[in-house]
Amino acid sequence: MIRRRDFITLLGGAAGRPVAARAQQAAVPVIGLVNGASADVAADRVRGFLRGLGEAGYVEGQNVRIEYHWLEGQYDRLPALIADLVRRRVAVIAAPIDTPVAIAAKAATATIPIVFGVGEDPVKLGLVASLARPGGNATGINVLNWEVDAKRLALLRELVPKAVHVAVLVGPANAMNTETGFQTMQDAASVMGLQLHALNAHTNREIDAAFATFVHERPDALFVTGDNFFTSRRVQLVTLAARDRIPAAYANRETVAAGGLMSYGTDLVDSFHQVGVYTGNILKGAKPADLPVVQATKFEFVINAQTARLLGMEVPPNVLALADEVIE
């Protein structure tokens, strides 16, 4: 026979705690963070994202759970991944600095909030109705890829003043917007007396093929557009550029730290931070439709002095003075 007190204890111990635990677990929102880069280059960026979340009162492992999905340039995984996040109805899909992820998420759901970072005009991409009033389930930050690319091209011209022919490597994240964006670079190039030749590369083999053409074309310099695919293949790019002794400009510091000559681009830690801020605001109840799209304001210029010496280049003092960091 079970006494009344024992029955109450049994009921509380066997049923009460699991139910409470399940309720607590269900109450913790889940963020699906999807990015085309690899985890090994994203540590600082993730810290920026977490700092932004923290400003809204959310701490990973305490009152929010984050699922990290690093594509490592394998965008063929994207449709199934986004479909799974939508099916499980995560609280927010965060797509920091990745246009293909933002577009795929927007195409997959009109209800789950999306916080993006894109390099192109989010209105033209169909992500928002306007920058000031997004009007739907998506908002975020515009990192101004092609405008930044024009500035990077000018800095490359300063480093290689005799350059005339410049090969431009375009990856999967920029391919969808190449025609309009590349025109921005063409306009800047014509002012500088440069001739650009665009090459698309979406796989390792296509990167190798692009460099194989340099044997015959012999460009004076290489310009690599900002693309998570290229970041994930930075060792391959740096190795090939060193082999062929081609001065090359990249979009982010990680590639220069791996041996690339120079980079100029948006401060990605700051951009991830902004995505984190908006994600936290949405978890607190803000609607993406009411959060205006912001534009990147922080940029960084990095030079690898050792690589310059290996290429037999002398970095002009005025260019060194502009650099935010010089890697020796």
C-alpha positions in Angstrom: 0.0 0.0 0.0 1.3 3.5 -0.9 0.6 6.1 1.8 -0.7 9.5 0.7 2.5 11.3 1.6 4.5 8.7 -0.4 2.2 9.1 -3.4 2.6 12.9 -3.4 6.4 12.5 -3.1 6.4 9.9 -5.9 4.3 12.1 -8.1 6.5 15.1 -7.5 9.7 13.3 -8.0 8.9 11.1 -10.9 6.7 13.4 -12.9 7.1 17.0 -11.6 10.8 17.5 -12.3 10.8 16.1 -15.8 7.8 18.2 -16.8 9.4 21.3 -15.4 12.7 20.5 -17.1 10.9 20.0 -20.4 9.0 23.2 -20.0 12.3 25.1 -19.2 14.0 23.6 -22.1 11.2 24.4 -24.5 11.3 28.0 -23.3 14.9 28.5 -24.3 14.9 30.1 -27.8 17.1 28.5 -30.5 19.1 30.6 -33.0 20.2 29.0 -36.2 23.4 30.7 -37.3 24.4 29.8 -40.8 27.6 31.0 -42.6 29.6 29.9 -45.6 33.0 30.2 -43.9 34.7 27.7 -41.7 34.7 27.6 -37.9 38.4 28.0 -37.6 38.3 31.6 -39.0 35.1 32.6 -37.2 36.1 32.6 -33.6 36.5 36.4 -33.3 33.4 37.0 -35.4 31.4 34.7 -33.1 32.6 36.6 -30.1 31.3 39.8 -31.7 27.9 38.1 -32.3 27.7 36.9 -28.7 28.6 40.3 -27.4 25.7 41.8 -29.4 23.4 39.2 -28.0 24.6 39.9 -24.5 23.7 43.6 -24.9 20.1 42.4 -25.2 20.5 40.2 -22.1 21.0 36.9 -23.8 23.8 34.5 -22.9 24.5 31.4 -24.8 23.9 28.3 -22.6 21.8 30.2 -20.1 18.8 31.7 -21.8 19.5 31.0 -25.4 20.8 28.2 -27.5 22.8 28.6 -30.7 23.2 26.1 -33.5 26.3 26.9 -35.6 26.3 25.7 -39.1 29.5 26.4 -41.0 29.2 25.5 -44.7 33.0 25.8 -45.5 32.1 27.0 -49.0 29.8 24.0 -49.7 26.7 25.9 -50.6 25.0 22.8 -52.0 24.3 21.9 -48.4 22.3 25.1 -47.9 18.7 24.2 -49.1 18.4 21.1 -46.9 19.9 23.0 -43.9 17.6 25.9 -44.2 14.6 23.6 -44.7 15.5 21.8 -41.5 15.7 25.0 -39.5 12.3 26.2 -40.8 10.7 22.8 -40.1 11.9 23.0 -36.5 10.8 26.6 -36.3 13.9 28.1 -34.7 13.4 31.5 -33.1 15.7 33.4 -35.4 17.8 32.5 -38.5 21.1 34.5 -38.3 22.9 34.8 -41.6 25.8 37.1 -40.8 27.7 38.3 -43.9 26.4 35.7 -46.3 24.2 36.7 -49.2 23.3 33.2 -50.4 22.2 32.1 -46.9 20.0 35.2 -46.5 18.4 34.7 -49.9 17.8 31.0 -49.2 16.3 31.7 -45.8 14.0 34.4 -47.2 12.8 32.0 -49.9 12.1 29.3 -47.3 10.1 31.3 -44.7 8.0 34.4 -44.5 7.4 34.1 -40.7 10.6 33.1 -38.9 12.7 36.2 -38.3 15.9 36.5 -40.4 18.9 38.7 -39.5 21.3 39.0 -42.4 24.6 40.6 -43.4 24.8 41.1 -47.2 27.2 42.9 -49.5 24.6 43.9 -52.0 21.5 46.1 -51.9 19.0 44.1 -49.8 16.1 45.8 -51.6 17.3 44.7 -55.0 17.9 41.2 -53.5 14.3 41.1 -52.4 15.1 40.8 -48.8 13.4 44.0 -47.6 10.9 46.5 -48.9 13.2 49.4 -48.0 16.2 50.1 -45.8 14.3 52.3 -43.4 11.2 50.1 -43.2 12.1 46.5 -44.1 8.4 45.5 -43.8 8.8 41.7 -43.6 10.5 39.1 -41.6 14.1 40.1 -42.4 16.5 42.9 -41.5 20.2 43.3 -40.9 23.3 45.0 -42.1 24.6 45.9 -45.6 28.4 45.6 -45.8 28.7 47.4 -49.2 30.8 44.8 -50.9 31.2 46.4 -54.3 31.8 49.9 -52.9 34.4 48.4 -50.6 35.9 46.5 -53.5 36.5 49.7 -55.4 38.4 51.1 -52.4 40.4 47.8 -52.2 41.2 48.1 -55.9 42.6 51.6 -55.4 44.8 50.4 -52.5 46.1 47.5 -54.7 46.9 50.1 -57.4 48.9 52.0 -54.8 50.9 48.8 -53.9 51.4 47.9 -57.5 51.7 51.2 -59.3 52.7 49.7 -62.6 49.8 47.3 -62.8 47.5 47.6 -65.8 45.9 44.1 -66.2 44.1 42.9 -63.1 42.4 39.5 -62.8 39.2 39.5 -60.6 38.2 36.3 -59.0 34.4 36.1 -58.3 32.9 33.4 -56.0 29.5 31.9 -55.5 28.3 34.6 -53.1 29.0 37.4 -55.6 28.2 35.6 -58.8 24.4 36.4 -58.6 25.2 40.1 -58.6 28.3 40.2 -60.7 26.8 42.2 -63.7 25.7 45.2 -61.7 28.4 45.1 -59.0 31.3 44.5 -61.4 30.3 47.6 -63.3 31.0 49.6 -60.1 34.5 48.2 -60.1 34.9 48.7 -63.9 34.1 52.4 -63.4 36.6 52.8 -60.7 39.2 50.8 -62.7 38.9 53.0 -65.7 39.7 56.1 -63.7 42.8 54.3 -62.4 43.8 53.1 -65.9 43.2 49.5 -65.0 41.8 46.7 -67.2 39.8 44.1 -65.4 39.2 40.5 -66.4 36.6 38.6 -64.3 36.9 34.8 -63.6 34.3 32.8 -61.8 35.4 30.1 -59.3 33.0 28.0 -57.3 35.2 25.0 -56.6 38.8 24.1 -55.7 39.2 22.9 -59.3 37.9 26.1 -60.7 40.4 28.1 -58.6 43.2 25.9 -60.0 41.8 26.5 -63.5 41.7 30.3 -63.0 45.4 30.3 -62.0 46.2 28.1 -64.9 45.0 30.8 -67.3 47.5 33.2 -65.7 50.4 31.3 -67.3 49.2 32.7 -70.6 47.5 35.9 -69.6 50.1 37.1 -67.0 48.0 39.6 -65.1 49.9 42.2 -63.2 47.8 41.6 -60.1 44.9 39.5 -58.7 41.8 40.9 -57.0 39.8 38.3 -55.0 36.3 39.5 -54.2 34.8 39.2 -50.7 33.3 35.7 -50.5 33.2 33.1 -47.7 34.1 30.4 -50.2 37.4 32.1 -50.8 38.0 32.6 -47.1 37.6 28.9 -46.6 40.1 28.3 -49.5 42.6 30.9 -48.4 45.5 28.6 -48.1 45.0 27.4 -51.6 44.7 30.9 -52.9 47.8 32.2 -51.0 49.9 29.2 -52.1 49.0 29.6 -55.8 49.6 33.4 -55.7 53.0 32.8 -54.1 53.9 30.1 -56.6 53.0 32.4 -59.6 54.4 35.5 -57.8 51.2 37.5 -58.3 50.4 40.3 -55.9 46.9 39.7 -54.7 44.3 41.7 -52.7 41.8 39.9 -50.5 38.7 40.9 -48.5 39.7 39.9 -45.0 42.5 39.7 -42.5 42.5 35.9 -42.2 43.8 35.5 -45.7 46.6 38.0 -45.2 47.5 36.3 -41.9 47.8 33.1 -44.0 50.3 34.8 -46.3 48.3 37.0 -48.6 49.7 40.3 -49.6 46.9 42.7 -48.5 43.3 43.0 -47.5 40.8 45.8 -47.2 37.2 45.1 -46.2 34.4 45.4 -43.7 35.4 44.8 -40.1 33.6 41.4 -39.9 33.7 41.2 -36.1 31.8 44.5 -35.9 29.3 43.2 -38.6 28.7 40.0 -36.7 28.2 42.2 -33.6 25.4 44.1 -35.3 23.7 40.9 -36.4 23.9 39.8 -32.7 22.4 43.0 -31.5 19.4 42.7 -33.9 19.0 39.0 -33.1 18.8 39.8 -29.4 16.3 42.7 -30.0 14.1 40.3 -31.9 14.2 37.7 -29.1 13.1 40.4 -26.8 10.1 41.1 -28.9 11.1 43.6 -31.7 9.8 42.9 -35.2 12.3 42.7 -38.1 9.8 44.9 -40.1 10.5 47.8 -37.7 14.3 47.5 -37.5 16.0 49.5 -40.2 18.8 48.0 -42.2 22.1 49.5 -41.1 25.2 50.0 -43.2 28.7 49.0 -42.2 30.9 51.8 -40.8 34.1 50.0 -39.8 36.7 48.8 -42.2 40.2 47.5 -41.9 43.3 47.6 -44.1 46.0 44.9 -43.5 49.3 44.4 -45.2 51.7 41.4 -44.9 55.1 43.0 -45.1 56.9 39.6 -45.3 54.9 38.6 -48.4 55.6 42.0 -50.0 59.4 41.3 -49.5 59.1 37.8 -51.0 57.4 39.4 -54.0 60.2 41.9 -54.3 57.9 44.8 -53.6 58.5 47.9 -51.6 55.4 49.2 -49.8 55.2 52.9 -50.1 55.4 54.8 -46.8 52.1 56.5 -47.4 50.4 53.2 -47.9 52.0 51.8 -44.7 50.6 54.8 -42.9 47.1 53.9 -44.0 47.3 50.4 -42.8 45.4 49.4 -39.6 47.8 46.4 -39.2 51.1 45.4 -40.7 51.9 41.7 -40.3 55.6 41.1 -40.2 
